[in-house]
Amino acid sequence: MAESFRVAFEEDVVPGKIKHAVAGNVEVALVRLDGQVLALADICAHAHCNLSDGDLEGEEVVCPCHGSGFNARTGAVLNPPARHDVATYPVRVQDGQVFVEIP
């Protein structure tokens, strides 16, 4: 059963930036694209670096360690050396607060 966690205020998720948050015991990276807040696993599938320390280039989250790229909407690998996608999580924004649902 999934559980929902309040992880941030909506105003803290700034377009063009990646915000680190924790939902339960899961580290997530929050991004805002086209006004929508998205959440993906914050740990790179390649070298276990925090994606939230990387860059957001359009819809691509670029890992700061080795440059692996992931689609912020789907978690799909866009650039190696990572070979595995990262998880994405449902997000709900309510009354200015961001909630992430963790299975």
VMD Tcl script that builds the backbone (N, CA, C; Angstrom):
set m [mol new atoms 309]
animate dup $m
set s [atomselect $m all]
$s set {name element resname resid chain x y z} {
  {N N MET 1 A 0.844 -1.183 0.000}
  {CA C MET 1 A 0.000 0.000 0.000}
  {C C MET 1 A 0.890 1.249 0.000}
  {N N ALA 2 A 0.532 2.196 -0.829}
  {CA C ALA 2 A 1.315 3.428 -0.944}
  {C C ALA 2 A 1.010 4.374 0.213}
  {N N GLU 3 A 2.013 5.179 0.536}
  {CA C GLU 3 A 1.867 6.178 1.591}
  {C C GLU 3 A 2.304 7.533 1.047}
  {N N SER 4 A 1.598 8.578 1.424}
  {CA C SER 4 A 1.881 9.926 0.946}
  {C C SER 4 A 2.621 10.722 2.020}
  {N N PHE 5 A 3.674 11.439 1.591}
  {CA C PHE 5 A 4.500 12.214 2.519}
  {C C PHE 5 A 4.603 13.654 2.048}
  {N N ARG 6 A 4.459 14.594 2.983}
  {CA C ARG 6 A 4.690 16.003 2.659}
  {C C ARG 6 A 6.192 16.206 2.640}
  {N N VAL 7 A 6.713 16.722 1.512}
  {CA C VAL 7 A 8.154 16.807 1.351}
  {C C VAL 7 A 8.669 18.230 1.155}
  {N N ALA 8 A 7.792 19.160 0.796}
  {CA C ALA 8 A 8.264 20.521 0.511}
  {C C ALA 8 A 7.069 21.455 0.394}
  {N N PHE 9 A 7.390 22.733 0.361}
  {CA C PHE 9 A 6.403 23.730 -0.018}
  {C C PHE 9 A 6.550 23.953 -1.521}
  {N N GLU 10 A 5.450 24.168 -2.197}
  {CA C GLU 10 A 5.468 24.327 -3.648}
  {C C GLU 10 A 6.430 25.438 -4.086}
  {N N GLU 11 A 6.464 26.518 -3.343}
  {CA C GLU 11 A 7.324 27.654 -3.701}
  {C C GLU 11 A 8.817 27.316 -3.641}
  {N N ASP 12 A 9.175 26.241 -2.930}
  {CA C ASP 12 A 10.580 25.852 -2.815}
  {C C ASP 12 A 11.082 25.027 -4.002}
  {N N VAL 13 A 10.155 24.590 -4.853}
  {CA C VAL 13 A 10.531 23.828 -6.052}
  {C C VAL 13 A 10.580 24.826 -7.207}
  {N N VAL 14 A 11.793 25.290 -7.485}
  {CA C VAL 14 A 12.023 26.395 -8.413}
  {C C VAL 14 A 12.289 25.861 -9.820}
  {N N PRO 15 A 11.646 26.436 -10.843}
  {CA C PRO 15 A 11.929 25.999 -12.211}
  {C C PRO 15 A 13.426 26.097 -12.531}
  {N N GLY 16 A 13.950 25.074 -13.195}
  {CA C GLY 16 A 15.350 25.063 -13.586}
  {C C GLY 16 A 16.299 24.523 -12.532}
  {N N LYS 17 A 15.781 24.214 -11.350}
  {CA C LYS 17 A 16.608 23.696 -10.247}
  {C C LYS 17 A 16.076 22.332 -9.808}
  {N N ILE 18 A 16.916 21.596 -9.100}
  {CA C ILE 18 A 16.526 20.304 -8.530}
  {C C ILE 18 A 16.559 20.435 -7.015}
  {N N LYS 19 A 15.492 20.003 -6.357}
  {CA C LYS 19 A 15.417 20.091 -4.898}
  {C C LYS 19 A 15.459 18.696 -4.289}
  {N N HIS 20 A 16.329 18.502 -3.324}
  {CA C HIS 20 A 16.404 17.249 -2.569}
  {C C HIS 20 A 15.296 17.236 -1.523}
  {N N ALA 21 A 14.680 16.071 -1.348}
  {CA C ALA 21 A 13.662 15.893 -0.304}
  {C C ALA 21 A 13.683 14.431 0.132}
  {N N VAL 22 A 13.028 14.170 1.253}
  {CA C VAL 22 A 12.923 12.802 1.760}
  {C C VAL 22 A 11.455 12.490 1.997}
  {N N ALA 23 A 10.997 11.390 1.392}
  {CA C ALA 23 A 9.622 10.924 1.547}
  {C C ALA 23 A 9.682 9.601 2.303}
  {N N GLY 24 A 9.343 9.646 3.584}
  {CA C GLY 24 A 9.523 8.459 4.420}
  {C C GLY 24 A 11.004 8.205 4.558}
  {N N ASN 25 A 11.476 7.088 4.006}
  {CA C ASN 25 A 12.921 6.805 4.029}
  {C C ASN 25 A 13.513 6.786 2.620}
  {N N VAL 26 A 12.797 7.407 1.671}
  {CA C VAL 26 A 13.230 7.441 0.273}
  {C C VAL 26 A 13.673 8.859 -0.096}
  {N N GLU 27 A 14.915 8.975 -0.589}
  {CA C GLU 27 A 15.395 10.268 -1.065}
  {C C GLU 27 A 14.833 10.511 -2.458}
  {N N VAL 28 A 14.258 11.703 -2.671}
  {CA C VAL 28 A 13.687 12.056 -3.965}
  {C C VAL 28 A 14.267 13.380 -4.452}
  {N N ALA 29 A 14.270 13.530 -5.765}
  {CA C ALA 29 A 14.660 14.780 -6.405}
  {C C ALA 29 A 13.387 15.387 -6.971}
  {N N LEU 30 A 13.112 16.627 -6.595}
  {CA C LEU 30 A 11.920 17.326 -7.079}
  {C C LEU 30 A 12.315 18.328 -8.144}
  {N N VAL 31 A 11.542 18.371 -9.220}
  {CA C VAL 31 A 11.751 19.360 -10.278}
  {C C VAL 31 A 10.398 19.925 -10.680}
  {N N ARG 32 A 10.435 21.126 -11.260}
  {CA C ARG 32 A 9.209 21.737 -11.779}
  {C C ARG 32 A 9.389 21.918 -13.282}
  {N N LEU 33 A 8.494 21.269 -14.041}
  {CA C LEU 33 A 8.489 21.394 -15.493}
  {C C LEU 33 A 7.112 21.829 -15.950}
  {N N ASP 34 A 7.049 22.905 -16.707}
  {CA C ASP 34 A 5.778 23.415 -17.226}
  {C C ASP 34 A 4.749 23.603 -16.110}
  {N N GLY 35 A 5.212 24.069 -14.949}
  {CA C GLY 35 A 4.321 24.327 -13.826}
  {C C GLY 35 A 3.973 23.107 -12.994}
  {N N GLN 36 A 4.393 21.926 -13.428}
  {CA C GLN 36 A 4.080 20.680 -12.721}
  {C C GLN 36 A 5.282 20.242 -11.892}
  {N N VAL 37 A 5.038 19.839 -10.640}
  {CA C VAL 37 A 6.103 19.314 -9.785}
  {C C VAL 37 A 6.194 17.808 -10.009}
  {N N LEU 38 A 7.412 17.336 -10.237}
  {CA C LEU 38 A 7.675 15.917 -10.480}
  {C C LEU 38 A 8.666 15.398 -9.451}
  {N N ALA 39 A 8.622 14.093 -9.181}
  {CA C ALA 39 A 9.550 13.471 -8.227}
  {C C ALA 39 A 10.143 12.219 -8.846}
  {N N LEU 40 A 11.457 12.091 -8.702}
  {CA C LEU 40 A 12.136 10.879 -9.124}
  {C C LEU 40 A 13.142 10.501 -8.054}
  {N N ALA 41 A 13.582 9.251 -8.103}
  {CA C ALA 41 A 14.577 8.783 -7.135}
  {C C ALA 41 A 15.791 9.690 -7.206}
  {N N ASP 42 A 16.338 10.061 -6.074}
  {CA C ASP 42 A 17.456 11.003 -6.027}
  {C C ASP 42 A 18.802 10.317 -6.195}
  {N N ILE 43 A 18.842 9.004 -6.207}
  {CA C ILE 43 A 20.106 8.282 -6.282}
  {C C ILE 43 A 20.308 7.757 -7.702}
  {N N CYS 44 A 21.427 8.136 -8.315}
  {CA C CYS 44 A 21.754 7.715 -9.678}
  {C C CYS 44 A 21.872 6.192 -9.742}
  {N N ALA 45 A 21.347 5.625 -10.810}
  {CA C ALA 45 A 21.398 4.174 -11.007}
  {C C ALA 45 A 22.801 3.689 -11.355}
  {N N HIS 46 A 23.716 4.591 -11.637}
  {CA C HIS 46 A 25.079 4.190 -12.012}
  {C C HIS 46 A 26.030 4.196 -10.821}
  {N N ALA 47 A 26.210 5.362 -10.197}
  {CA C ALA 47 A 27.243 5.475 -9.166}
  {C C ALA 47 A 26.701 5.898 -7.810}
  {N N HIS 48 A 25.413 5.846 -7.633}
  {CA C HIS 48 A 24.787 6.153 -6.350}
  {C C HIS 48 A 25.064 7.575 -5.865}
  {N N CYS 49 A 25.182 8.513 -6.792}
  {CA C CYS 49 A 25.336 9.928 -6.447}
  {C C CYS 49 A 23.956 10.568 -6.365}
  {N N ASN 50 A 23.859 11.663 -5.630}
  {CA C ASN 50 A 22.589 12.377 -5.527}
  {C C ASN 50 A 22.317 13.177 -6.797}
  {N N LEU 51 A 21.241 12.840 -7.477}
  {CA C LEU 51 A 20.859 13.572 -8.678}
  {C C LEU 51 A 20.510 15.021 -8.359}
  {N N SER 52 A 20.046 15.264 -7.140}
  {CA C SER 52 A 19.680 16.637 -6.756}
  {C C SER 52 A 20.894 17.556 -6.699}
  {N N ASP 53 A 22.109 17.000 -6.715}
  {CA C ASP 53 A 23.321 17.812 -6.776}
  {C C ASP 53 A 23.713 18.115 -8.221}
  {N N GLY 54 A 22.977 17.545 -9.166}
  {CA C GLY 54 A 23.283 17.719 -10.579}
  {C C GLY 54 A 22.555 18.903 -11.192}
  {N N ASP 55 A 22.392 18.843 -12.497}
  {CA C ASP 55 A 21.773 19.930 -13.250}
  {C C ASP 55 A 20.493 19.462 -13.915}
  {N N LEU 56 A 19.600 20.414 -14.152}
  {CA C LEU 56 A 18.382 20.169 -14.914}
  {C C LEU 56 A 18.538 20.889 -16.238}
  {N N GLU 57 A 18.559 20.124 -17.316}
  {CA C GLU 57 A 18.705 20.673 -18.660}
  {C C GLU 57 A 17.465 20.304 -19.455}
  {N N GLY 58 A 16.514 21.218 -19.497}
  {CA C GLY 58 A 15.225 20.906 -20.118}
  {C C GLY 58 A 14.508 19.894 -19.250}
  {N N GLU 59 A 14.225 18.724 -19.810}
  {CA C GLU 59 A 13.575 17.650 -19.057}
  {C C GLU 59 A 14.578 16.605 -18.577}
  {N N GLU 60 A 15.866 16.890 -18.742}
  {CA C GLU 60 A 16.901 15.922 -18.376}
  {C C GLU 60 A 17.580 16.296 -17.064}
  {N N VAL 61 A 17.621 15.341 -16.151}
  {CA C VAL 61 A 18.357 15.481 -14.903}
  {C C VAL 61 A 19.726 14.855 -15.143}
  {N N VAL 62 A 20.790 15.649 -14.975}
  {CA C VAL 62 A 22.143 15.190 -15.263}
  {C C VAL 62 A 22.882 14.945 -13.952}
  {N N CYS 63 A 23.351 13.715 -13.789}
  {CA C CYS 63 A 24.081 13.331 -12.584}
  {C C CYS 63 A 25.412 14.076 -12.503}
  {N N PRO 64 A 25.753 14.591 -11.304}
  {CA C PRO 64 A 26.985 15.350 -11.168}
  {C C PRO 64 A 28.254 14.488 -11.184}
  {N N CYS 65 A 28.136 13.194 -10.982}
  {CA C CYS 65 A 29.332 12.349 -10.879}
  {C C CYS 65 A 29.922 11.958 -12.229}
  {N N HIS 66 A 29.087 11.416 -13.112}
  {CA C HIS 66 A 29.616 10.914 -14.380}
  {C C HIS 66 A 28.786 11.353 -15.576}
  {N N GLY 67 A 27.809 12.218 -15.364}
  {CA C GLY 67 A 27.051 12.778 -16.476}
  {C C GLY 67 A 25.896 11.946 -16.999}
  {N N SER 68 A 25.526 10.880 -16.299}
  {CA C SER 68 A 24.351 10.124 -16.731}
  {C C SER 68 A 23.149 11.054 -16.758}
  {N N GLY 69 A 22.274 10.854 -17.736}
  {CA C GLY 69 A 21.081 11.687 -17.841}
  {C C GLY 69 A 19.818 10.863 -17.718}
  {N N PHE 70 A 18.821 11.434 -17.048}
  {CA C PHE 70 A 17.539 10.758 -16.840}
  {C C PHE 70 A 16.406 11.705 -17.185}
  {N N ASN 71 A 15.353 11.178 -17.813}
  {CA C ASN 71 A 14.176 11.981 -18.093}
  {C C ASN 71 A 13.457 12.264 -16.785}
  {N N ALA 72 A 13.209 13.533 -16.490}
  {CA C ALA 72 A 12.583 13.915 -15.219}
  {C C ALA 72 A 11.144 13.429 -15.116}
  {N N ARG 73 A 10.474 13.240 -16.247}
  {CA C ARG 73 A 9.068 12.797 -16.223}
  {C C ARG 73 A 8.933 11.282 -16.073}
  {N N THR 74 A 9.848 10.531 -16.700}
  {CA C THR 74 A 9.700 9.075 -16.755}
  {C C THR 74 A 10.776 8.312 -15.991}
  {N N GLY 75 A 11.904 8.958 -15.687}
  {CA C GLY 75 A 13.026 8.283 -15.049}
  {C C GLY 75 A 13.888 7.504 -16.016}
  {N N ALA 76 A 13.542 7.515 -17.314}
  {CA C ALA 76 A 14.274 6.746 -18.317}
  {C C ALA 76 A 15.697 7.281 -18.500}
  {N N VAL 77 A 16.640 6.363 -18.697}
  {CA C VAL 77 A 18.026 6.736 -18.982}
  {C C VAL 77 A 18.070 7.415 -20.348}
  {N N LEU 78 A 18.724 8.574 -20.398}
  {CA C LEU 78 A 18.902 9.291 -21.651}
  {C C LEU 78 A 20.350 9.268 -22.111}
  {N N ASN 79 A 21.278 9.201 -21.155}
  {CA C ASN 79 A 22.706 9.203 -21.467}
  {C C ASN 79 A 23.441 8.256 -20.535}
  {N N PRO 80 A 24.407 7.483 -21.066}
  {CA C PRO 80 A 25.227 6.623 -20.221}
  {C C PRO 80 A 26.191 7.459 -19.382}
  {N N PRO 81 A 26.857 6.891 -18.411}
  {CA C PRO 81 A 27.087 5.459 -18.279}
  {C C PRO 81 A 25.975 4.680 -17.579}
  {N N ALA 82 A 24.969 5.329 -17.006}
  {CA C ALA 82 A 23.871 4.582 -16.378}
  {C C ALA 82 A 23.189 3.711 -17.427}
  {N N ARG 83 A 22.764 2.534 -17.001}
  {CA C ARG 83 A 22.067 1.614 -17.906}
  {C C ARG 83 A 20.672 1.289 -17.420}
  {N N HIS 84 A 20.327 1.753 -16.209}
  {CA C HIS 84 A 19.026 1.446 -15.644}
  {C C HIS 84 A 18.279 2.738 -15.334}
  {N N ASP 85 A 16.983 2.710 -15.553}
  {CA C ASP 85 A 16.129 3.849 -15.236}
  {C C ASP 85 A 16.079 4.055 -13.724}
  {N N VAL 86 A 15.656 5.260 -13.313}
  {CA C VAL 86 A 15.385 5.511 -11.896}
  {C C VAL 86 A 13.873 5.593 -11.712}
  {N N ALA 87 A 13.425 5.340 -10.510}
  {CA C ALA 87 A 11.991 5.357 -10.211}
  {C C ALA 87 A 11.441 6.779 -10.239}
  {N N THR 88 A 10.188 6.895 -10.596}
  {CA C THR 88 A 9.455 8.149 -10.461}
  {C C THR 88 A 8.295 7.897 -9.516}
  {N N TYR 89 A 7.801 8.974 -8.912}
  {CA C TYR 89 A 6.760 8.842 -7.898}
  {C C TYR 89 A 5.633 9.841 -8.162}
  {N N PRO 90 A 4.397 9.449 -7.876}
  {CA C PRO 90 A 3.278 10.377 -8.027}
  {C C PRO 90 A 3.410 11.560 -7.066}
  {N N VAL 91 A 3.058 12.741 -7.553}
  {CA C VAL 91 A 3.129 13.971 -6.763}
  {C C VAL 91 A 1.753 14.610 -6.728}
  {N N ARG 92 A 1.406 15.139 -5.572}
  {CA C ARG 92 A 0.168 15.905 -5.392}
  {C C ARG 92 A 0.541 17.211 -4.717}
  {N N VAL 93 A 0.036 18.313 -5.266}
  {CA C VAL 93 A 0.233 19.618 -4.641}
  {C C VAL 93 A -1.114 20.067 -4.096}
  {N N GLN 94 A -1.124 20.372 -2.812}
  {CA C GLN 94 A -2.372 20.762 -2.147}
  {C C GLN 94 A -2.075 21.872 -1.154}
  {N N ASP 95 A -2.803 22.968 -1.277}
  {CA C ASP 95 A -2.644 24.105 -0.366}
  {C C ASP 95 A -1.188 24.553 -0.249}
  {N N GLY 96 A -0.474 24.560 -1.384}
  {CA C GLY 96 A 0.903 25.042 -1.390}
  {C C GLY 96 A 1.928 24.059 -0.861}
  {N N GLN 97 A 1.501 22.833 -0.587}
  {CA C GLN 97 A 2.416 21.815 -0.068}
  {C C GLN 97 A 2.550 20.687 -1.091}
  {N N VAL 98 A 3.753 20.110 -1.163}
  {CA C VAL 98 A 4.042 19.050 -2.120}
  {C C VAL 98 A 4.052 17.715 -1.370}
  {N N PHE 99 A 3.281 16.767 -1.871}
  {CA C PHE 99 A 3.205 15.423 -1.301}
  {C C PHE 99 A 3.696 14.431 -2.347}
  {N N VAL 100 A 4.521 13.473 -1.921}
  {CA C VAL 100 A 5.023 12.421 -2.797}
  {C C VAL 100 A 4.497 11.097 -2.265}
  {N N GLU 101 A 4.008 10.269 -3.187}
  {CA C GLU 101 A 3.455 8.954 -2.833}
  {C C GLU 101 A 4.519 7.889 -3.067}
  {N N ILE 102 A 4.829 7.148 -2.017}
  {CA C ILE 102 A 5.826 6.081 -2.073}
  {C C ILE 102 A 5.117 4.742 -1.906}
  {N N PRO 103 A 5.360 3.808 -2.827}
  {CA C PRO 103 A 4.692 2.489 -2.724}
  {C C PRO 103 A 5.187 1.691 -1.524}
}
mol reanalyze $m
mol bondsrecalc $m
mol representation Tube
mol addrep $m
